[in-house]
Amino acid sequence: MRQTKILMAKRTIHRKAQIHRKAQGFRWEGVDELPYKEDDRALFKAITRQVLFSDPDMHAELRYFEMQPGGFSTLERHEHMHAVLILRGRGHCLVGSEVKPIETRDLVTVPPLTWHQFRATEGEPLGFLCMVNATRDKPQTPSAEDLAKLYADAKIAAFLRSEPDSK
Amino acid sequence: MRQTKILMAKRTIHRKAQIHRKAQGFRWEGVDELPYKEDDRALFKAITRQVLFSDPDMHAELRYFEMQPGGFSTLERHEHMHAVLILRGRGHCLVGSEVKPIETRDLVTVPPLTWHQFRATEGEPLGFLCMVNATRDKPQTPSAEDLAKLYADAKIAAFLRSEPDSK
């Protein structure tokens, strides 16, 4: 019982501190800016992550990812879905076999087990919100065989070479 | 088995159609703009809702609410939480006993069972994203006694009269 009270008090304090968090541009009060992943294979470039909402009572999390001009997110797939809203800038995304130009406020749905990647244009940063289930599987990165299959599609190959408009 | 195949095909078709949805200002392709609620008591003013992401495989939904200048959302509370990111404009919010000025990109967390309301300034629309659990309880609106308690706080009373800066 005492334990419960302490936990509730902690939860209340924790929440009270963060009812309103001000934005300064695309950084948020009390939110750490993190490198995208601690993964030495570096299948991504110039991208950071901020976790905007994550709470034991919420069944999903809202994160903000930002890529510097020319940067890109990891090429990956997973069972869980991504619900993405572009918050800043423009670029291209690959979802399955589709390569699409993306602009501020566009919505992108990444279905289960679908290869996907986001790439910023050269001219400006690309930032997006990404909603995911709080409980989710780990991302898979492509094997050599998976990559060969992706590169076999000329449109996808151009995207992966950061030349999505060359075709 | 056949049933499963049909369901999977339907799911695929449904998803394929909405991998990328373009924004036109603060309206989205394939997303209906809905009145906030079908409730005759009209405890809100000049607000619409667009459901940006809702999927059986996602444990939360992402909605966009927009209030015209001077409009406001329902004063309510519920067990489920709200995770809010201001996408457009400015205004004030009430969360529990706190009244805060809010601006584009600010974050607002509404804890469980906490009275809350969002109000647009007179000058411009206020739009915000709101993440909620897909499975959630119905909102409660204040009783006369609840309202009396809220109005007993001068800061909250000023907010409810759309005069949050008058004190």
Interface residues (C-beta under 8 A of the other chain):
Chain A: R15 Q18 I19 H20 R21 K22 A23 G25 F26 W28 L52 F53 D55 D57 M58 H59 A60 L62 H80 M81 A83 L85 I86 C93 V95 G96 E98 K100 I102 E103 T104 R105 D106 L107 V108 T109 V110 P111 P112 L129 M131 N133 A134 T135
Chain B: T12 R15 Q18 I19 H20 R21 K22 A23 G25 F26 W28 L52 F53 D55 D57 M58 H59 A60 L62 H80 M81 A83 L85 I86 L87 C93 V95 G96 E98 K100 I102 E103 T104 R105 D106 L107 V108 T109 V110 P111 P112 L129 M131 N133 A134 T135
